[in-house]
Amino acid sequence: MRLTKQDKINIYLLYQKGYPYSKVQRYYPIGKSNFYYLTQVLDRFGVCWLDRPRHKWTKEEKLKAINRVLLNHETQIGVALDLGLSSDGILANWIRDYRKNGYNVIDKPIGRPRKKTITKRNQKKIKPEDKKIKELEEELLYLRAENAYLKALRELAIEDQKKQK
């Protein structure tokens, strides 16, 4: 279950009143590390941090953050707090991807790639060879269906002849 903005504010208010994690957890489904990270971020940046627009991190910004952890030996949580990331797990993912990609930062596009459909607008963009292949595939599918139909029809005719004899 995902916490709403109001839930996060309520958690922070309970924390400020002195409620420990064990009491807050009874009312809101939040992990212990997420609770402490949320309270530290809100202590540092204030509740207005929840209203910030989504930030698209550039390769350079990611690399600086990764280098702070790997080269300067700062903690992941400390760097994530300084940057105001919504979770310290984001930085852990950046570091994992950085190591997996041969120590290169790669920008991943956000969301799912668009499905390629043929419309009047993008029909001109399709190569003539691709169009011909598509037509031949459709014709092949039609002929296979017709062939299966004729085979079934022939089998029925043979069965009828056997029944008559």
C-alpha positions in Angstrom: 0.0 0.0 0.0 1.4 3.4 -1.0 1.3 6.3 1.5 -0.4 9.4 0.5 1.0 12.9 1.0 -1.4 13.4 4.0 -0.3 10.1 5.5 3.3 11.2 5.3 2.4 14.5 7.0 0.5 12.7 9.7 3.5 10.3 10.3 5.8 13.3 10.6 3.4 15.1 13.0 3.2 12.0 15.2 7.0 11.8 15.2 7.3 15.4 16.2 4.9 14.8 19.1 7.3 12.1 20.3 5.5 9.0 19.2 8.0 6.1 18.6 8.0 4.0 15.4 6.2 1.1 17.2 3.2 3.3 17.8 3.2 5.0 14.4 3.4 1.6 12.7 0.1 0.6 14.2 -1.7 3.3 12.2 0.3 3.5 9.0 2.0 0.7 7.0 5.5 1.9 6.8 8.8 0.1 7.3 11.2 1.1 10.1 14.0 2.4 7.8 11.4 4.2 5.6 10.0 5.9 8.7 13.3 7.2 9.9 14.3 8.3 6.4 11.0 10.1 5.9 11.4 11.9 9.2 15.0 12.9 8.5 14.1 14.3 5.1 11.2 16.3 6.5 13.4 17.6 9.3 15.9 18.8 6.8 13.6 20.1 4.0 10.3 20.7 5.7 6.8 19.5 4.7 7.1 21.6 1.5 9.5 18.8 0.3 6.4 16.7 -0.4 5.1 19.3 -2.9 8.2 19.3 -5.0 7.9 18.5 -8.7 9.4 15.2 -10.0 13.1 15.8 -10.7 14.8 14.1 -13.7 18.3 13.4 -12.6 21.0 13.9 -15.2 23.9 11.6 -15.8 26.3 14.1 -14.3 24.2 14.5 -11.1 23.9 10.7 -10.7 27.6 10.3 -11.2 28.4 12.9 -8.6 26.2 11.2 -6.1 27.6 7.7 -6.9 31.2 9.1 -6.6 30.4 10.6 -3.2 29.4 7.1 -2.0 32.1 5.0 -3.8 35.1 7.4 -3.7 34.5 9.7 -0.8 33.1 6.8 1.3 30.0 8.8 2.4 26.9 6.8 3.5 24.2 6.2 1.0 21.6 7.5 3.4 23.6 10.7 4.0 24.0 11.4 0.3 20.3 10.6 -0.4 19.3 13.0 2.3 21.5 15.7 1.0 20.0 15.3 -2.5 16.5 15.1 -1.2 15.7 11.8 -2.9 12.3 10.3 -2.1 14.1 7.1 -1.0 17.6 6.0 -0.1 16.9 2.9 -2.3 17.0 5.1 -5.4 20.7 5.8 -4.8 21.3 2.1 -4.2 19.7 1.3 -7.6 21.9 3.9 -9.3 25.0 2.3 -7.8 23.9 -1.2 -8.7 23.2 -0.2 -12.3 26.5 1.8 -12.5 28.5 -1.3 -11.5 26.4 -3.6 -13.8 26.9 -1.4 -16.8 30.7 -1.4 -16.6 31.0 1.7 -14.4 28.9 3.9 -16.8 25.9 5.9 -15.9 23.0 5.2 -18.4 19.9 7.2 -18.6 16.9 5.0 -18.8 13.7 6.3 -20.4 10.8 6.7 -18.1 7.8 4.5 -18.7 7.0 1.8 -21.2 8.0 2.1 -24.9 5.1 3.0 -27.2 3.5 0.2 -29.2 4.1 0.6 -32.9 0.8 0.7 -34.7 0.1 1.6 -38.3 -2.0 4.7 -38.6 -2.6 7.2 -41.4 -0.1 9.6 -39.7 2.8 7.2 -39.4 2.0 5.1 -42.4 4.4 7.1 -44.5 7.2 6.4 -42.1 6.9 2.6 -42.7 9.4 1.3 -45.3 7.9 -0.2 -48.5 9.7 -3.5 -47.8 8.0 -3.7 -44.4 4.6 -2.9 -45.9 5.1 -5.7 -48.5 6.2 -8.2 -45.8 3.1 -7.3 -43.7 0.8 -7.8 -46.7 2.5 -11.2 -47.5 2.1 -12.3 -43.9 -1.6 -11.5 -43.9 -2.0 -13.3 -47.2 -0.2 -16.3 -45.9 -2.4 -16.4 -42.8 -5.5 -16.2 -45.0 -4.3 -19.0 -47.3 -3.5 -21.3 -44.3 -7.0 -20.7 -42.9 -8.5 -21.5 -46.3 -6.4 -24.6 -46.7 -7.4 -25.9 -43.2 -11.1 -25.2 -44.1 -10.8 -27.1 -47.4 -9.1 -30.1 -45.7 -11.9 -30.3 -43.1 -14.5 -30.0 -45.8 -12.8 -32.9 -47.8 -12.7 -35.1 -44.7 -16.5 -34.5 -44.1 -17.2 -35.4 -47.7 -15.2 -38.6 -47.4 -17.0 -39.5 -44.1 -20.4 -38.9 -45.9 -19.3 -41.3 -48.7 -18.3 -44.0 -46.3 -21.6 -43.7 -44.4 -23.6 -44.1 -47.7 -21.8 -47.3 -48.7 
